[in-house]
Amino acid sequence: KGDESWFYHKEVGRKSSNAAWVARGDSPPTVIRRGHFAPKTLLYIFLKSTGSVLIHSDKRRQTIDHQYYINKCLRPIIDEIRKQRPSLGVQSIKLHDDNGRPHMHEDIVNYLQSEDVTIMLRPSNSPDLAPCDLGCLT
């Protein structure tokens, strides 16, 4: 199972936590909002039934495209699985990833097929099926 998420370095209150009762005639309190360029880190997290296999982070603001995903995520995860399972390698491995465009690029599909990794398809943008949204990180 693999998923990615941005983690901001500073927590800013949610809309509900910024709610306040204000007396008639008083100004509402100032609400701090996260800036567009607030520091954040992108984490790619790959899990298996016994725990994490690879956690890749990137603080740089760069485009995450199919080449980045292959070189920084898929190759390292396949190498790590081969280390953990020297006799089996990636045999019978299934990748449960979202169907986002960068993840389903032809080069990625070809790379995974060349490594004999099965791709488990699922509907695009289905947060209910995202592994990291299922409480795996709590």
DSSP file (Angstrom, degrees, kcal/mol; ACC not computed):
  #  RESIDUE AA STRUCTURE BP1 BP2  ACC     N-H-->O    O-->H-N    N-H-->O    O-->H-N    TCO  KAPPA ALPHA  PHI   PSI    X-CA   Y-CA   Z-CA
    1    1 A K              0   0    0      0, 0.0    46,-3.1     0, 0.0     2,-0.4   0.000 360.0 360.0 360.0 133.8    0.0    0.0    0.0
    2    2 A G  E     +A   46   0A   0     94,-2.3     2,-0.3    44,-0.2    96,-0.3  -0.991 360.0 155.8-136.3 145.3    1.4    3.4   -0.9
    3    3 A D  E     -A   45   0A   0     42,-1.8    42,-3.1    -2,-0.4     2,-0.3  -0.981  23.2-142.1-158.2 161.8    0.1    6.9   -0.4
    4    4 A E  E     +A   44   0A   0     -2,-0.3     2,-0.3    40,-0.2    40,-0.2  -0.943  18.0 171.9-130.7 154.7    1.5   10.4   -0.2
    5    5 A S  E     -A   43   0A   0     38,-1.9    38,-2.7    -2,-0.3     2,-0.4  -0.982  30.9-118.9-157.9 147.7    0.5   13.4    1.9
    6    6 A W  E     -A   42   0A   0     -2,-0.3     2,-0.5    36,-0.2    36,-0.2  -0.756  24.2-162.1 -87.7 135.0    1.8   16.9    2.7
    7    7 A F  E     -A   41   0A   0     34,-2.9    34,-2.6    -2,-0.4     2,-0.2  -0.979  12.0-141.2-118.9 119.7    2.7   17.6    6.3
    8    8 A Y  E     -A   40   0A   0     -2,-0.5    32,-0.3    32,-0.2     3,-0.1  -0.532   9.1-136.7 -80.4 146.5    2.9   21.2    7.3
    9    9 A H  S    S+     0   0    0     30,-2.3     2,-0.4    -2,-0.2    31,-0.1   0.726  91.4  43.1 -75.4 -22.4    5.7   22.2    9.7
   10   10 A K  S    S-     0   0    0     29,-0.4     2,-0.4     2,-0.0    -1,-0.2  -0.989  82.2-133.0-129.4 128.3    3.4   24.5   11.8
   11   11 A E        -     0   0    0     -2,-0.4     2,-0.4    -3,-0.1    -2,-0.0  -0.623  18.9-164.4 -80.3 131.3   -0.2   23.6   12.7
   12   12 A V        -     0   0    0     -2,-0.4    21,-0.1     1,-0.0    22,-0.1  -0.949  31.4 -99.7-114.5 137.5   -2.8   26.2   12.1
   13   13 A G        -     0   0    0     -2,-0.4     2,-0.1     1,-0.1    -1,-0.0  -0.112  36.3-116.3 -56.2 149.8   -6.1   25.9   13.8
   14   14 A R     >  -     0   0    0      1,-0.1     4,-1.1    -3,-0.0     3,-0.4  -0.342  33.0 -98.4 -79.5 167.7   -9.1   24.6   11.9
   15   15 A K  T >4 S+     0   0    0      1,-0.2     3,-0.6     2,-0.2     4,-0.3   0.892 124.1  51.1 -55.2 -42.6  -12.1   26.7   11.1
   16   16 A S  G >4 S+     0   0    0      1,-0.2     3,-0.8     2,-0.2    -1,-0.2   0.842 107.7  52.1 -67.5 -32.4  -14.0   25.1   14.0
   17   17 A S  G 34 S+     0   0    0     -3,-0.4    -1,-0.2     1,-0.2    -2,-0.2   0.661 105.4  56.7 -79.0 -13.6  -11.2   25.8   16.5
   18   18 A N  G << S+     0   0    0     -4,-1.1    -1,-0.2    -3,-0.6    -2,-0.2   0.453  80.4 116.8 -92.4  -1.3  -11.1   29.5   15.5
   19   19 A A    <   +     0   0    0     -3,-0.8     2,-0.3    -4,-0.3    -3,-0.0  -0.408  40.2 171.9 -68.3 141.6  -14.8   30.0   16.3
   20   20 A A        -     0   0    0     -2,-0.1     2,-0.4     9,-0.1    -2,-0.0  -0.995  35.6-117.2-151.5 144.6  -15.4   32.5   19.0
   21   21 A W        -     0   0    0     -2,-0.3     2,-0.4     7,-0.0    -2,-0.0  -0.677  34.3-164.0 -79.2 135.7  -18.4   34.3   20.6
   22   22 A V        -     0   0    0     -2,-0.4     3,-0.1     4,-0.1     2,-0.0  -0.982  17.5-121.7-126.8 132.5  -18.1   38.0   20.1
   23   23 A A    >   -     0   0    0     -2,-0.4     3,-2.4     1,-0.1     2,-0.0  -0.354  47.0 -83.9 -67.8 150.6  -20.1   40.7   22.0
   24   24 A R  T 3  S+     0   0    0      1,-0.3    -1,-0.1    -2,-0.0     3,-0.1  -0.322 118.6  18.7 -56.3 129.9  -22.2   43.0   19.9
   25   25 A G  T 3  S+     0   0    0      1,-0.4    -1,-0.3    -3,-0.1     2,-0.2   0.181 100.2 113.5  93.2 -17.6  -20.1   45.8   18.6
   26   26 A D    <   -     0   0    0     -3,-2.4    -1,-0.4     1,-0.1    -4,-0.1  -0.552  69.5-115.2 -85.7 153.7  -16.8   44.0   19.2
   27   27 A S        -     0   0    0     -2,-0.2    -4,-0.1    -3,-0.1     3,-0.1  -0.624  33.3-108.2 -83.5 145.1  -14.6   42.9   16.3
   28   28 A P        -     0   0    0      0, 0.0    -1,-0.1     0, 0.0     3,-0.1  -0.370  44.6 -92.8 -67.8 154.3  -14.0   39.2   15.8
   29   29 A P        -     0   0    0      0, 0.0     2,-0.2     0, 0.0    -9,-0.1  -0.285  46.5 -95.5 -66.4 153.9  -10.6   37.9   16.7
   30   30 A T        -     0   0    0     -3,-0.1     2,-0.5     1,-0.0    -3,-0.0  -0.510  36.1-146.8 -70.0 133.6   -7.9   37.7   14.0
   31   31 A V        -     0   0    0     -2,-0.2     2,-0.5    -3,-0.1    -1,-0.0  -0.910   7.9-140.8-105.9 124.7   -7.7   34.3   12.4
   32   32 A I        -     0   0    0     -2,-0.5     2,-0.3     0, 0.0   -19,-0.1  -0.718  19.6-164.6 -86.5 129.0   -4.3   33.2   11.3
   33   33 A R        -     0   0    0     -2,-0.5     2,-0.2   -21,-0.1   -20,-0.0  -0.852  27.3-102.1-113.1 150.3   -4.3   31.3    8.0
   34   34 A R        -     0   0    0     -2,-0.3     2,-0.1     1,-0.1   -23,-0.0  -0.506  41.1-122.0 -69.1 132.1   -1.6   29.2    6.5
   35   35 A G    >   -     0   0    0     -2,-0.2     3,-1.6     1,-0.1    -1,-0.1  -0.332  19.4-112.8 -72.0 157.7    0.3   31.0    3.8
   36   36 A H  T 3  S+     0   0    0      1,-0.3    -1,-0.1    -2,-0.1    -2,-0.1   0.828 118.5  42.0 -59.6 -32.8    0.6   29.6    0.3
   37   37 A F  T 3  S+     0   0    0      2,-0.0    -1,-0.3     0, 0.0     3,-0.1  -0.006  80.8 149.4-107.0  29.1    4.3   29.0    0.7
   38   38 A A    <   -     0   0    0     -3,-1.6     2,-0.0     1,-0.1    -4,-0.0  -0.353  59.8 -94.9 -60.7 140.0    4.2   27.7    4.3
   39   39 A P        +     0   0    0      0, 0.0   -30,-2.3     0, 0.0   -29,-0.4  -0.338  60.2 159.0 -60.3 133.5    7.0   25.2    4.9
   40   40 A K  E     -A    8   0A   0     19,-0.3     2,-0.4   -32,-0.3   -32,-0.2  -0.972  31.8-137.9-151.8 162.4    5.8   21.6    4.4
   41   41 A T  E     -A    7   0A   0    -34,-2.6   -34,-2.9    -2,-0.3     2,-0.5  -0.988  14.0-138.1-128.3 134.8    7.2   18.2    3.6
   42   42 A L  E     -AB   6  58A   0     16,-2.4    16,-1.7    -2,-0.4     2,-0.5  -0.814  21.5-164.9 -90.9 125.8    5.8   15.6    1.2
   43   43 A L  E     -AB   5  57A   0    -38,-2.7   -38,-1.9    -2,-0.5     2,-0.5  -0.954  11.2-163.7-114.4 127.5    5.9   12.1    2.6
   44   44 A Y  E     -AB   4  56A   0     12,-3.2    12,-2.8    -2,-0.5     2,-0.5  -0.947  17.1-168.1-100.7 126.0    5.4    9.0    0.5
   45   45 A I  E     -AB   3  55A   0    -42,-3.1   -42,-1.8    -2,-0.5     2,-0.5  -0.969   9.7-169.5-123.7 124.7    4.6    6.1    2.8
   46   46 A F  E     -AB   2  54A   0      8,-2.8     7,-3.1    -2,-0.5     8,-1.4  -0.962  14.0-174.8-115.9 127.0    4.6    2.5    1.7
   47   47 A L  E     - B   0  52A   0    -46,-3.1     2,-0.3    -2,-0.5     5,-0.2  -0.806  14.4-170.8-119.7 155.7    3.2   -0.1    4.0
   48   48 A K  E >   - B   0  51A   0      3,-2.9     3,-1.9    -2,-0.3    -2,-0.0  -0.815  51.2 -84.8-131.1 179.5    2.8   -3.8    4.2
   49   49 A S  T 3  S+     0   0    0      1,-0.3     3,-0.1    -2,-0.3    -2,-0.0   0.746 127.8  46.8 -61.0 -23.4    0.9   -5.9    6.7
   50   50 A T  T 3  S-     0   0    0      1,-0.3     2,-0.3     0, 0.0    -1,-0.3   0.391 124.5 -76.8-100.5   3.6    3.7   -5.9    9.2
   51   51 A G  E <  S-B   48   0A   0     -3,-1.9    -3,-2.9     0, 0.0    -1,-0.3  -0.900  76.5 -14.4 136.9-165.2    4.5   -2.1    9.1
   52   52 A S  E     -B   47   0A   0     -2,-0.3    -5,-0.3    -5,-0.2     3,-0.1  -0.442  37.2-177.9 -77.3 146.7    6.2    0.4    6.9
   53   53 A V  E    S+     0   0A   0     -7,-3.1     2,-0.3     1,-0.4    -6,-0.2   0.724  72.9   2.8-105.5 -41.1    8.6   -0.6    4.2
   54   54 A L  E     -B   46   0A   0     -8,-1.4    -8,-2.8     2,-0.0     2,-0.5  -0.984  51.1-170.1-151.9 135.7    9.7    2.8    3.0
   55   55 A I  E     -B   45   0A   0     -2,-0.3     2,-0.5   -10,-0.2   -10,-0.2  -0.978  15.8-173.4-125.1 117.1    9.0    6.4    4.0
   56   56 A H  E     -B   44   0A   0    -12,-2.8   -12,-3.2    -2,-0.5     2,-0.3  -0.927   2.7-170.4-112.8 132.3   10.4    8.9    1.5
   57   57 A S  E     -B   43   0A   0     -2,-0.5     2,-0.3   -14,-0.2   -14,-0.2  -0.898  10.1-176.1-123.1 153.6   10.3   12.7    2.2
   58   58 A D  E     +B   42   0A   0    -16,-1.7   -16,-2.4    -2,-0.3     4,-0.1  -0.914  11.0 178.8-149.3 118.7   10.9   15.7    0.1
   59   59 A K        +     0   0    0     -2,-0.3   -19,-0.3   -18,-0.2    -1,-0.1   0.650  56.4 101.0 -91.7 -18.2   10.9   19.3    1.4
   60   60 A R  S    S-     0   0    0      1,-0.1     2,-1.3   -18,-0.1   -18,-0.1  -0.362  78.4-122.3 -70.3 146.9   11.8   20.9   -1.9
   61   61 A R        +     0   0    0     -2,-0.1     2,-0.3   -20,-0.0    -1,-0.1  -0.733  59.8 137.0 -89.0  93.4    9.1   22.4   -4.0
   62   62 A Q        -     0   0    0     -2,-1.3     2,-0.3    -4,-0.1    -4,-0.0  -0.931  61.1 -90.5-135.4 160.5    9.4   20.5   -7.1
   63   63 A T        -     0   0    0     -2,-0.3     2,-1.0     1,-0.1     5,-0.1  -0.536  32.8-142.5 -71.8 130.8    7.0   18.9   -9.5
   64   64 A I        +     0   0    0     -2,-0.3     2,-0.2     4,-0.1    -1,-0.1  -0.829  37.8 161.1 -95.6 102.4    6.3   15.3   -8.6
   65   65 A D     >  -     0   0    0     -2,-1.0     4,-2.3    37,-0.0     5,-0.2  -0.482  56.0 -84.7-113.4-174.3    6.0   13.6  -12.0
   66   66 A H  H  > S+     0   0    0      1,-0.2     4,-2.2     2,-0.2     5,-0.2   0.852 125.6  52.3 -63.8 -35.8    6.2   10.0  -13.2
   67   67 A Q  H  > S+     0   0    0      2,-0.2     4,-2.8     1,-0.2     5,-0.3   0.920 110.2  48.4 -67.0 -42.7   10.1   10.0  -13.4
   68   68 A Y  H  >>S+     0   0    0      1,-0.2     4,-3.1     2,-0.2     5,-0.5   0.932 111.5  50.8 -59.2 -46.1   10.4   11.3   -9.8
   69   69 A Y  I  X>S+     0   0    0     -4,-2.3     5,-2.7     1,-0.2     4,-1.2   0.888 113.7  44.3 -62.4 -40.9    7.9    8.6   -8.6
   70   70 A I  I  <>S+     0   0    0     -4,-2.2     5,-2.8     3,-0.2    -2,-0.2   0.964 121.1  38.0 -66.4 -51.9    9.9    5.8  -10.3
   71   71 A N  I  <5S+     0   0    0     -4,-2.8    -2,-0.2     1,-0.2    -3,-0.2   0.855 126.9  31.7 -73.0 -37.4   13.3    7.0   -9.2
   72   72 A K  I  <5S+     0   0    0     -4,-3.1    -3,-0.2    -5,-0.3    -1,-0.2   0.668 134.8  15.4 -97.7 -18.5   12.6    8.2   -5.7
   73   73 A C  I  X<S+     0   0    0     -4,-1.2     4,-2.2    -5,-0.5    -3,-0.2   0.746 122.7  41.5-120.6 -59.4    9.8    5.8   -4.6
   74   74 A L  I  ><S+     0   0    0     -5,-2.7     4,-2.5     2,-0.2     5,-0.2   0.932 115.3  47.5 -67.4 -47.1    9.2    2.7   -6.7
   75   75 A R  H  ><S+     0   0    0     -5,-2.8     4,-2.6    -6,-0.2     5,-0.2   0.952 115.0  46.3 -59.9 -49.0   12.9    1.7   -7.3
   76   76 A P  H  > S+     0   0    0      0, 0.0     4,-2.4     0, 0.0    -1,-0.2   0.886 112.9  50.3 -61.0 -36.9   13.8    2.1   -3.6
   77   77 A I  H  X S+     0   0    0     -4,-2.2     4,-2.4     2,-0.2    -2,-0.2   0.913 112.1  46.7 -68.9 -39.7   10.6    0.2   -2.5
   78   78 A I  H  X S+     0   0    0     -4,-2.5     4,-2.2     2,-0.2    -1,-0.2   0.904 112.8  50.1 -67.1 -40.4   11.4   -2.7   -4.8
   79   79 A D  H  X S+     0   0    0     -4,-2.6     4,-1.8    -5,-0.2    -2,-0.2   0.913 111.7  48.8 -61.8 -42.1   15.0   -2.7   -3.7
   80   80 A E  H  X S+     0   0    0     -4,-2.4     4,-2.4     2,-0.2    -2,-0.2   0.899 109.9  50.6 -66.3 -41.1   13.9   -2.8   -0.1
   81   81 A I  H  X S+     0   0    0     -4,-2.4     4,-2.1     1,-0.2     8,-0.2   0.903 108.9  52.2 -63.7 -39.6   11.4   -5.6   -0.7
   82   82 A R  H  < S+     0   0    0     -4,-2.2     7,-0.3     1,-0.2    -1,-0.2   0.870 110.3  48.7 -64.2 -35.3   14.1   -7.6   -2.4
   83   83 A K  H  < S+     0   0    0     -4,-1.8    -2,-0.2     1,-0.2    -1,-0.2   0.915 114.6  44.6 -67.9 -42.2   16.4   -7.1    0.7
   84   84 A Q  H  < S+     0   0    0     -4,-2.4    -2,-0.2     1,-0.3    -1,-0.2   0.775 125.2  33.1 -73.1 -26.7   13.6   -8.1    3.1
   85   85 A R     X  +     0   0    0     -4,-2.1     4,-3.9    -5,-0.2     3,-0.5  -0.562  68.7 165.3-128.5  67.3   12.6  -11.1    1.0
   86   86 A P  T  4 S+     0   0    0      0, 0.0    -1,-0.1     0, 0.0    -2,-0.1   0.818  78.7  44.3 -58.9 -33.1   15.8  -12.4   -0.6
   87   87 A S  T  4 S+     0   0    0      1,-0.1    -2,-0.1     2,-0.1    -5,-0.1   0.801 126.9  28.6 -82.5 -27.3   14.4  -15.7   -1.7
   88   88 A L  T >4 S-     0   0    0     -3,-0.5     3,-1.8     1,-0.2    -1,-0.1   0.740  80.6-177.7-102.8 -28.7   11.1  -14.4   -3.0
   89   89 A G  T 3< S-     0   0    0     -4,-3.9    -1,-0.2    -7,-0.3    -2,-0.1  -0.422  71.6 -25.2  62.1-135.4   12.0  -10.8   -4.2
   90   90 A V  T >  S+     0   0    0     25,-0.1     3,-2.2    -2,-0.1    -1,-0.2   0.264  95.3 139.4 -95.7  12.2    8.9   -9.0   -5.5
   91   91 A Q  T <  S+     0   0    0     -3,-1.8     3,-0.1     1,-0.3    26,-0.1  -0.361  77.7   6.5 -57.2 131.7    7.1  -12.2   -6.4
   92   92 A S  T 3  S+     0   0    0     24,-0.3     2,-0.3     1,-0.3    -1,-0.3   0.575  93.2 146.3  68.7  14.4    3.4  -11.9   -5.5
   93   93 A I    <   -     0   0    0     -3,-2.2    25,-2.2    23,-0.3     2,-0.4  -0.647  30.1-164.6 -80.6 136.1    3.8   -8.2   -4.5
   94   94 A K  E     -c  118   0B   0     -2,-0.3     2,-0.6    23,-0.2    25,-0.2  -0.985  10.8-143.9-121.3 131.2    0.7   -6.1   -5.3
   95   95 A L  E     -c  119   0B   0     23,-3.4    25,-2.9    -2,-0.4     2,-0.8  -0.854   9.3-164.9 -97.5 118.4    0.9   -2.3   -5.3
   96   96 A H  E     +c  120   0B   0     -2,-0.6   -94,-2.3    23,-0.2     2,-0.3  -0.873  32.3 145.1-103.1 100.4   -2.2   -0.6   -4.0
   97   97 A D        -     0   0    0     -2,-0.8   -94,-0.1    23,-0.7    25,-0.1  -0.833  51.4 -94.3-131.9 164.3   -1.9    3.0   -5.1
   98   98 A D        -     0   0    0     -2,-0.3    26,-0.1   -96,-0.3    -1,-0.1  -0.349  32.9-117.8 -77.5 168.8   -4.3    5.6   -6.2
   99   99 A N        +     0   0    0     24,-0.3    25,-0.2    23,-0.1     5,-0.1   0.011  58.6 148.9 -96.1  28.4   -5.1    6.1   -9.9
  100  100 A G    >>  -     0   0    0      1,-0.1     4,-1.3     3,-0.1     3,-0.9  -0.265  61.3-107.7 -59.5 150.6   -3.7    9.7  -10.0
  101  101 A R  G >4 S+     0   0    0      1,-0.3     3,-0.6     2,-0.2     4,-0.3   0.872 117.8  51.0 -52.8 -45.2   -2.2   10.7  -13.3
  102  102 A P  G >4 S+     0   0    0      0, 0.0     3,-0.6     0, 0.0    -1,-0.3   0.849 111.9  49.2 -62.9 -29.2    1.4   10.6  -12.1
  103  103 A H  G <4 S+     0   0    0     -3,-0.9    -2,-0.2     1,-0.2    -3,-0.1   0.701 113.4  44.7 -81.8 -19.3    0.9    7.1  -10.7
  104  104 A M  G << S+     0   0    0     -4,-1.3    -1,-0.2    -3,-0.6    -3,-0.1   0.169  78.7 138.1-111.9  17.5   -0.7    5.6  -13.8
  105  105 A H    X>  -     0   0    0     -3,-0.6     4,-2.3    -4,-0.3     3,-0.6  -0.286  66.4-114.1 -60.5 148.8    1.7    7.1  -16.4
  106  106 A E  H 3> S+     0   0    0      1,-0.2     4,-2.7     2,-0.2     5,-0.2   0.856 116.3  55.3 -54.6 -39.5    2.7    4.6  -19.1
  107  107 A D  H 3> S+     0   0    0      2,-0.2     4,-2.3     1,-0.2    -1,-0.2   0.875 108.7  48.0 -64.1 -36.9    6.3    4.6  -18.0
  108  108 A I  H <> S+     0   0    0     -3,-0.6     4,-2.8     2,-0.2     5,-0.2   0.931 111.9  48.3 -69.1 -45.5    5.3    3.6  -14.4
  109  109 A V  H  X S+     0   0    0     -4,-2.3     4,-2.3     1,-0.2    -2,-0.2   0.930 113.9  47.6 -60.0 -45.1    3.0    0.8  -15.6
  110  110 A N  H  X S+     0   0    0     -4,-2.7     4,-2.3    -5,-0.2    -1,-0.2   0.908 111.9  50.2 -62.6 -42.3    5.8   -0.5  -17.9
  111  111 A Y  H  X S+     0   0    0     -4,-2.3     4,-1.3     2,-0.2    -2,-0.2   0.943 112.3  46.0 -62.1 -48.0    8.3   -0.3  -15.1
  112  112 A L  H  <>S+     0   0    0     -4,-2.8     5,-2.8     1,-0.2    -1,-0.2   0.883 112.5  50.7 -64.7 -37.9    6.1   -2.2  -12.6
  113  113 A Q  H ><5S+     0   0    0     -4,-2.3     3,-1.3    -5,-0.2    -1,-0.2   0.895 107.1  54.0 -65.3 -38.5    5.3   -4.8  -15.3
  114  114 A S  H 3<5S+     0   0    0     -4,-2.3    -1,-0.2     1,-0.3    -2,-0.2   0.782 110.8  46.9 -66.0 -25.1    9.0   -5.3  -16.0
  115  115 A E  T 3<5S-     0   0    0     -4,-1.3    -1,-0.3    -3,-0.2    -2,-0.2   0.371 115.2-118.3 -93.9   2.8    9.5   -5.9  -12.3
  116  116 A D  T < 5 +     0   0    0     -3,-1.3     2,-0.5     1,-0.2   -24,-0.3   0.836  61.8 150.8  61.5  35.9    6.5   -8.3  -12.2
  117  117 A V      < -     0   0    0     -5,-2.8     2,-0.4    -6,-0.1    -1,-0.2  -0.861  42.8-133.2 -98.0 130.3    4.6   -6.2   -9.7
  118  118 A T  E     -c   94   0B   0    -25,-2.2   -23,-3.4    -2,-0.5     2,-0.6  -0.680  13.5-142.3 -83.9 132.4    0.8   -6.4   -9.9
  119  119 A I  E     -c   95   0B   0     -2,-0.4     2,-0.8   -25,-0.2   -23,-0.2  -0.854   6.4-149.2 -96.9 122.4   -1.0   -3.0   -9.9
  120  120 A M  E     -c   96   0B   0    -25,-2.9   -23,-0.7    -2,-0.6     2,-0.1  -0.824  19.6-148.2 -90.6 112.0   -4.2   -3.1   -7.9
  121  121 A L        +     0   0    0     -2,-0.8   -23,-0.1   -25,-0.1   -22,-0.0  -0.456  23.5 166.8 -81.4 153.0   -6.5   -0.6   -9.6
  122  122 A R        -     0   0    0     -2,-0.1   -23,-0.1   -25,-0.1     3,-0.1  -0.955  45.2 -68.5-154.4 166.3   -9.1    1.5   -7.8
  123  123 A P    >   -     0   0    0      0, 0.0     3,-0.7     0, 0.0   -24,-0.3  -0.273  59.2-100.6 -62.2 144.5  -11.3    4.5   -8.6
  124  124 A S  T 3  S+     0   0    0      1,-0.2   -26,-0.0   -25,-0.2   -24,-0.0  -0.293 100.3   8.8 -61.4 147.9   -9.4    7.9   -9.0
  125  125 A N  T 3  S+     0   0    0      1,-0.2    -1,-0.2    -3,-0.1     3,-0.1   0.874  80.5 154.3  49.2  49.5   -9.5   10.3   -6.1
  126  126 A S    X   +     0   0    0     -3,-0.7     3,-2.1     1,-0.2     4,-0.5  -0.761  17.1 176.9-107.3  84.5  -11.1    7.8   -3.7
  127  127 A P  G >  S+     0   0    0      0, 0.0     3,-0.9     0, 0.0    -1,-0.2   0.778  76.0  68.0 -61.9 -24.6  -10.0    9.0   -0.2
  128  128 A D  G 3  S+     0   0    0      1,-0.2    -2,-0.0    -3,-0.1    -3,-0.0   0.724 106.5  41.1 -66.1 -18.4  -12.0    6.2    1.4
  129  129 A L  G <  S+     0   0    0     -3,-2.1    -1,-0.2    -6,-0.1     5,-0.1   0.424  83.1 118.8-107.5  -1.2   -9.6    3.7   -0.1
  130  130 A A    X   -     0   0    0     -3,-0.9     3,-1.6    -4,-0.5     4,-0.4  -0.529  61.6-140.7 -70.4 124.0   -6.3    5.6    0.5
  131  131 A P  G > >S+     0   0    0      0, 0.0     3,-1.3     0, 0.0     5,-0.7   0.861 100.4  50.6 -54.4 -40.9   -4.2    3.4    2.8
  132  132 A C  G 3 5S+     0   0    0      1,-0.3     3,-0.4     2,-0.1     5,-0.4   0.636 105.9  57.4 -76.9 -11.2   -2.8    6.3    4.8
  133  133 A D  G < 5S+     0   0    0     -3,-1.6    -1,-0.3     1,-0.2    -3,-0.1   0.444  89.6  76.4 -91.6  -1.1   -6.4    7.6    5.4
  134  134 A L  T < 5S-     0   0    0     -3,-1.3    -1,-0.2    -4,-0.4    -2,-0.1   0.188 120.7 -92.0 -96.0  16.8   -7.4    4.3    7.0
  135  135 A G  T > 5S+     0   0    0     -3,-0.4     3,-1.0     1,-0.0    -3,-0.1   0.635  86.4 131.9  87.0  13.5   -5.7    5.0   10.3
  136  136 A C  T 3 <S+     0   0    0     -5,-0.7    -4,-0.1     1,-0.2    -3,-0.1   0.722  74.9  46.4 -70.8 -19.4   -2.4    3.3    9.4
  137  137 A L  T 3         0   0    0     -5,-0.4    -1,-0.2     1,-0.2    -5,-0.1   0.301 360.0 360.0-106.7   9.0   -0.5    6.3   10.7
  138  138 A T    <         0   0    0     -3,-1.0    -1,-0.2     0, 0.0    -2,-0.1   0.469 360.0 360.0 -94.8 360.0   -2.3    6.9   14.0
